[in-house]
Amino acid sequence: MRTITSADVSRPLASRSVVTIGNFDGVHRGHRELFQRVCRHAREERATSVVVTFAPHPLQLLRPDRAPQLITTPEQKRALIAESDLDLLLVIPFTPAFAEMSADSFVRDILVAGLGMVHLVIGHDYAFGRNREGNEQLLTRLADTLGFVVESLDPVGDGELIFSSSEVRRLVRLGEVAAAAPILGRYHRISGQVVHGREIGRSLGFPTANISTENQLIPADGVYAVWVEALGELHQGACSIGTNPTFAGGDRTIEAFLFDFNAPLYGEEISIQFAGRLRGLVRFDNPSDLKEQIARDVATARTVLASGLPRRREP
């Protein structure tokens, strides 16, 4: 998959394309259904399959007070989109000038002239452009004039569960990471660099890797069963998120204890996948009580993780 970051399509990027457009935060199962439709139509049309998205998220510019905590970093989003075997990812920088572009101009100048769009697949009730004027009604009218097909998907879900980024955010913020997994089709993941901490875990016999992360959506404070990718391998582990209340608190930290692992990790990039929440944070009367609880947490986490990673769930 090629990735192009630009709003300049003065030189066309494709002669014929099938396109979907959106923010695609989290790249959940509903998004992947859109991508599958795009790829299928592109094969039928002998066209280029294209995903168009924006960076930063438009609300971060237009309404920072309402901007969501993003589920994925830009790098994570790109990697997840690439898994759907698309041909091109066009990332448009969302600037004040671009925000003033009308939906009509966006369709004519970028989607049709720049990408040669012959088929557009959009999610249910999706709208884009200045004042969200790029709705299905406008697109249908332009399609008749400019010669492309508009396809709007019904909400994608599993029974009563509708796949949506906002629901993933709600669940993860509550710590309900296991409930978010069926929507994502995988475990929620954060990544970052291992940094030096207070070494509280090491003093208790459970040395942890503290990470500094650019991920915005962090699960609620508590202890979790996790899978940790470190040094190219996947390890079982337990992760504590919070302020270490037993030790007079402090800054909020993310600390992962990797089972049966003792290699140095300072400065390394690791990723943490959250399989399930074990408990909330508790202030213990003394370090000995905390140490005993951590041992129980590790045993419980091993049980939770014994079934392995979840099979990738497609739409």
C-alpha positions as CSV (number, residue, x, y, z in Angstrom):
1,M,0.0,0.0,0.0
2,R,1.4,3.4,-1.0
3,T,0.9,6.2,1.4
4,I,0.8,9.8,0.2
5,T,0.4,12.7,2.6
6,S,-0.7,15.7,0.6
7,A,-3.7,17.7,-0.5
8,D,-2.0,18.5,-3.8
9,V,-3.5,16.4,-6.6
10,S,-2.5,18.7,-9.4
11,R,-0.8,15.6,-10.8
12,P,-3.5,12.9,-10.7
13,L,-2.7,10.0,-8.4
14,A,-4.9,7.4,-10.3
15,S,-6.7,7.2,-13.6
16,R,-9.6,5.1,-12.2
17,S,-10.3,4.5,-8.5
18,V,-12.8,3.1,-5.9
19,V,-12.6,5.3,-2.8
20,T,-13.8,5.4,0.8
21,I,-13.3,8.5,2.9
22,G,-13.3,8.9,6.7
23,N,-11.3,9.3,9.9
24,F,-11.2,5.5,10.5
25,D,-9.9,5.9,14.1
26,G,-9.3,2.5,15.6
27,V,-9.7,0.7,12.2
28,H,-12.5,-1.5,13.7
29,R,-14.5,-4.2,12.1
30,G,-17.0,-1.7,10.5
31,H,-14.1,0.2,8.9
32,R,-12.7,-3.1,7.5
33,E,-16.1,-3.9,6.0
34,L,-15.8,-0.6,4.0
35,F,-12.3,-1.5,2.9
36,Q,-13.4,-5.0,1.8
37,R,-16.1,-3.4,-0.3
38,V,-13.7,-1.0,-1.8
39,C,-11.2,-3.7,-2.7
40,R,-13.9,-5.9,-4.3
41,H,-15.3,-3.1,-6.4
42,A,-11.8,-2.1,-7.4
43,R,-11.1,-5.6,-8.7
44,E,-14.4,-5.6,-10.6
45,E,-13.7,-2.1,-12.1
46,R,-10.0,-2.8,-12.7
47,A,-9.4,0.3,-10.6
48,T,-7.1,1.5,-7.8
49,S,-8.5,1.0,-4.3
50,V,-8.1,4.1,-2.2
51,V,-8.7,5.2,1.4
52,V,-8.8,9.0,2.0
53,T,-8.3,10.2,5.6
54,F,-7.2,13.3,7.4
55,A,-4.5,14.3,9.9
56,P,-5.0,15.7,12.4
57,H,-8.6,14.7,13.2
58,P,-10.7,17.6,11.9
59,L,-12.2,18.3,15.4
60,Q,-8.7,18.9,16.8
61,L,-8.7,22.0,14.6
62,L,-12.3,22.9,14.4
63,R,-13.5,22.1,18.0
64,P,-10.6,21.1,20.2
65,D,-12.9,21.0,23.2
66,R,-14.9,18.2,21.5
67,A,-12.0,16.4,19.9
68,P,-12.0,12.7,20.8
69,Q,-9.2,10.8,22.4
70,L,-7.9,8.9,19.4
71,I,-7.8,5.1,19.6
72,T,-4.7,4.7,17.4
73,T,-1.7,6.8,16.6
74,P,-1.2,7.8,12.9
75,E,1.4,5.1,12.6
76,Q,-0.8,2.4,14.1
77,K,-3.7,3.5,11.9
78,R,-1.7,3.3,8.8
79,A,-0.4,-0.2,9.7
80,L,-3.9,-1.4,10.4
81,I,-5.3,0.0,7.1
82,A,-2.5,-1.7,5.2
83,E,-3.7,-5.1,6.5
84,S,-6.7,-4.8,4.1
85,D,-4.5,-4.9,1.0
86,L,-5.6,-1.5,-0.4
87,D,-3.5,0.1,-3.1
88,L,-3.3,3.7,-1.8
89,L,-3.8,5.6,1.4
90,L,-4.2,9.4,0.9
91,V,-3.6,11.3,4.1
92,I,-4.8,14.9,3.7
93,P,-3.3,17.5,6.1
94,F,-6.3,19.1,7.7
95,T,-5.3,22.8,7.8
96,P,-7.4,26.0,8.3
97,A,-7.3,26.5,4.6
98,F,-8.4,23.0,3.8
99,A,-11.2,23.3,6.3
100,E,-12.7,26.1,4.2
101,M,-13.0,23.9,1.1
102,S,-16.5,23.1,0.1
103,A,-17.6,19.5,-0.2
104,D,-18.5,20.2,-3.8
105,S,-14.9,21.3,-4.6
106,F,-13.5,18.4,-2.6
107,V,-15.4,15.9,-4.7
108,R,-14.7,17.6,-8.0
109,D,-11.0,18.6,-7.5
110,I,-9.6,15.8,-5.3
111,L,-11.8,12.7,-5.6
112,V,-12.7,13.0,-9.2
113,A,-10.0,15.0,-10.9
114,G,-7.2,13.9,-8.6
115,L,-8.1,10.2,-8.0
116,G,-10.3,9.4,-11.0
117,M,-13.0,8.2,-8.7
118,V,-15.6,6.0,-10.4
119,H,-17.1,4.5,-7.2
120,L,-17.4,5.9,-3.7
121,V,-18.2,3.8,-0.6
122,I,-19.2,5.6,2.5
123,G,-20.4,4.6,6.0
124,H,-23.9,5.1,7.2
125,D,-24.7,8.8,7.9
126,Y,-21.2,9.9,7.1
127,A,-20.7,13.6,6.1
128,F,-17.6,15.7,5.3
129,G,-16.5,19.1,4.1
130,R,-17.3,22.5,5.4
131,N,-20.3,22.5,7.7
132,R,-20.6,18.7,7.0
133,E,-22.3,19.5,3.7
134,G,-20.8,16.5,2.0
135,N,-23.7,14.2,2.8
136,E,-25.3,11.4,0.8
137,Q,-27.8,13.7,-0.9
138,L,-25.0,16.0,-2.2
139,L,-22.9,13.0,-3.3
140,T,-25.8,11.5,-5.2
141,R,-26.4,14.7,-7.0
142,L,-22.8,15.1,-7.9
143,A,-22.5,11.4,-8.9
144,D,-25.2,12.0,-11.6
145,T,-23.2,15.0,-12.9
146,L,-19.7,13.7,-12.6
147,G,-20.2,10.0,-13.5
148,F,-19.5,8.0,-10.4
149,V,-21.4,5.6,-8.2
150,V,-22.3,6.3,-4.5
151,E,-22.7,3.3,-2.2
152,S,-23.7,3.9,1.4
153,L,-23.4,1.0,3.8
154,D,-25.8,0.3,6.6
155,P,-24.4,0.2,10.1
156,V,-22.1,-2.7,10.6
157,G,-22.4,-4.8,13.7
158,D,-23.0,-8.2,15.3
159,G,-26.5,-8.6,16.5
160,E,-27.4,-5.6,18.7
161,L,-23.7,-4.5,18.9
162,I,-22.9,-1.8,16.4
163,F,-19.2,-1.3,15.5
164,S,-18.3,2.3,16.3
165,S,-15.2,4.2,17.4
166,S,-17.1,6.1,20.0
167,E,-18.2,2.9,21.7
168,V,-14.7,1.6,21.7
169,R,-13.6,4.9,23.4
170,R,-16.4,4.6,26.0
171,L,-15.5,1.0,26.9
172,V,-11.7,1.5,27.1
173,R,-12.1,4.6,29.3
174,L,-14.2,2.4,31.6
175,G,-11.5,-0.3,31.6
176,E,-13.8,-2.7,29.8
177,V,-11.1,-3.7,27.4
178,A,-12.5,-7.2,26.9
179,A,-15.8,-5.7,25.7
180,A,-14.0,-3.5,23.2
181,A,-12.2,-6.4,21.6
182,P,-15.2,-7.7,19.6
183,I,-15.7,-4.3,18.0
184,L,-12.0,-3.8,17.2
185,G,-11.5,-7.4,16.1
186,R,-8.4,-7.5,18.3
187,Y,-7.3,-6.2,21.7
188,H,-6.8,-2.5,22.3
189,R,-3.1,-1.7,22.0
190,I,-0.8,1.1,23.1
191,S,2.9,1.4,22.4
192,G,5.8,3.5,23.6
193,Q,9.3,3.6,24.8
194,V,10.5,2.0,28.1
195,V,11.7,4.7,30.5
196,H,13.0,4.8,34.0
197,G,10.5,4.9,36.8
198,R,10.5,4.7,40.6
199,E,11.4,0.9,40.4
200,I,8.7,0.1,42.9
201,G,7.9,-3.2,41.1
202,R,11.5,-4.2,41.2
203,S,11.7,-3.6,44.9
204,L,8.7,-6.0,45.3
205,G,10.2,-8.7,43.1
206,F,8.2,-7.9,40.0
207,P,10.3,-5.6,37.8
208,T,8.1,-3.6,35.4
209,A,8.7,-1.8,32.1
210,N,7.3,1.7,32.4
211,I,6.4,3.2,29.1
212,S,6.0,6.7,27.7
213,T,3.4,6.6,25.0
214,E,1.9,8.9,22.3
215,N,-1.4,6.9,22.5
216,Q,-4.2,9.1,23.7
217,L,-6.8,6.5,24.7
218,I,-5.4,4.8,27.9
219,P,-7.6,2.3,29.8
220,A,-9.0,3.3,33.2
221,D,-6.7,2.9,36.2
222,G,-6.4,-0.7,37.3
223,V,-4.6,-3.9,36.7
224,Y,-4.9,-5.8,33.4
225,A,-3.9,-9.1,31.8
226,V,-1.9,-8.1,28.7
227,W,0.2,-9.4,25.9
228,V,3.4,-7.5,25.5
229,E,5.5,-7.3,22.2
230,A,9.1,-6.7,23.1
231,L,12.3,-7.3,21.3
232,G,10.4,-8.9,18.4
233,E,8.6,-11.5,20.6
234,L,5.2,-11.7,22.3
235,H,5.1,-12.3,26.0
236,Q,2.3,-12.7,28.6
237,G,2.2,-10.1,31.3
238,A,0.2,-7.9,33.7
239,C,0.0,-4.2,33.5
240,S,-0.8,-1.6,36.2
241,I,-2.1,1.8,35.2
242,G,-2.4,4.5,37.9
243,T,-0.6,6.5,40.6
244,N,0.8,3.8,42.9
245,P,-1.5,4.8,45.9
246,T,0.3,2.4,48.3
247,F,3.5,4.5,47.8
248,A,1.9,7.9,48.3
249,G,0.8,8.2,44.7
250,G,2.6,10.3,42.1
251,D,2.3,10.7,38.4
252,R,0.0,8.3,36.5
253,T,2.2,5.6,35.0
254,I,1.8,2.6,32.7
255,E,3.9,-0.4,34.0
256,A,4.0,-3.8,32.5
257,F,5.4,-6.9,34.2
258,L,6.5,-9.5,31.6
259,F,6.2,-13.1,32.8
260,D,9.3,-15.3,32.5
261,F,11.4,-12.4,31.0
262,N,14.5,-10.7,32.3
263,A,16.2,-8.9,29.4
264,P,16.9,-5.2,29.8
265,L,14.3,-3.0,28.0
266,Y,15.2,0.6,28.8
267,G,15.0,2.7,25.6
268,E,13.2,-0.1,23.7
269,E,9.8,0.3,22.0
270,I,7.2,-2.1,23.2
271,S,3.5,-2.5,22.6
272,I,0.9,-3.6,25.2
273,Q,-2.4,-5.4,24.2
274,F,-5.1,-5.4,26.9
275,A,-6.9,-8.7,27.2
276,G,-8.9,-8.1,30.3
277,R,-9.2,-6.0,33.5
278,L,-8.3,-7.9,36.7
279,R,-9.2,-5.3,39.3
280,G,-9.1,-1.6,40.2
281,L,-6.3,0.1,42.1
282,V,-6.2,-0.4,45.8
283,R,-4.2,1.3,48.5
284,F,-2.6,-1.4,50.6
285,D,-1.5,-0.9,54.3
286,N,2.0,-2.1,53.6
287,P,4.3,-3.3,50.7
288,S,4.0,-6.9,51.9
289,D,0.2,-7.0,51.3
290,L,0.7,-5.4,47.9
291,K,3.4,-8.0,47.0
292,E,1.0,-10.8,47.8
293,Q,-1.8,-9.2,45.7
294,I,0.6,-8.9,42.7
295,A,1.4,-12.6,43.0
296,R,-2.4,-13.3,42.8
297,D,-2.8,-10.9,39.9
298,V,0.0,-12.7,38.0
299,A,-1.7,-16.1,38.6
300,T,-5.1,-14.7,37.4
301,A,-3.5,-13.1,34.4
302,R,-1.9,-16.4,33.3
303,T,-5.3,-18.0,33.5
304,V,-6.9,-15.2,31.4
305,L,-4.1,-15.4,28.8
306,A,-4.0,-19.2,28.6
307,S,-6.3,-19.3,25.6
308,G,-3.9,-17.3,23.6
309,L,-4.4,-14.2,21.4
310,P,-7.9,-13.9,19.9
311,R,-8.5,-15.0,16.3
312,R,-8.7,-12.0,14.1
313,R,-12.4,-11.1,13.8
314,E,-13.6,-10.0,10.4
315,P,-16.9,-8.2,9.8
